Amino acid sequence: MLALGLALAISMLIPLVTGGSYTRLVMTSFRAPELLYGGLGIQLALEYLPIPESRWHDVGYGLLVASYVLIIGFCAGNLLLRGMVIVLIGVACNALVITVNQGMPVEDLEDRAGESWLEPTIKHHPADDDTRLLFLGDIIVVPEPFDVVISFGDLILAVGLCDMTYWASRKPRRTKDAARRAPARPRNARFRRRRPLDLEPYVGASRASGPPGA
């Protein structure tokens, strides 16, 4: 969760340093936001709720996978937003390595991560000989003052959040394809004269019938 917090903090600076609008960013419309809230809520609960260690590999693991299913569902429902595809790739990388290892493996726990990672949790545990897809695990050390270990999925997620924040804070531009598909309006459409009504057939019929009472 700390890596996600850092990524969000960095992405929130994008409108400031690039001249974007925080108002447009806040007004961005997301589909099914309850999926995101549910997934993040489950992960926060796993961080702070006292779940017995004996239930980490059944209850804890099931909730962890469920949280990623919800987050991936949110990302998939908002793929039309620029940058969301990159976010989805990062989340999927983390979800994959967590699913196959029943948690996020951390390489060389004691030597590379320091004291903050000495105690395993529901989500993180030290890598061993049975670990699969270790290259997707937490193997990248971020030095002080952060002193955290992150994964390639976290890096991809951070890039995606920055990209999405950049485009969401800007006024959408009309594409050339949309302008090309729009029906062309004649230049003289406003001043076009209406065609006069042809009254000759009615006048001829009136003359043929003669005056009333004849």
Order of alpha helices (4+ residues) and beta strands (2+ residues): alpha-alpha-alpha-alpha-alpha-alpha-beta-beta-beta-beta-alpha-alpha-alpha
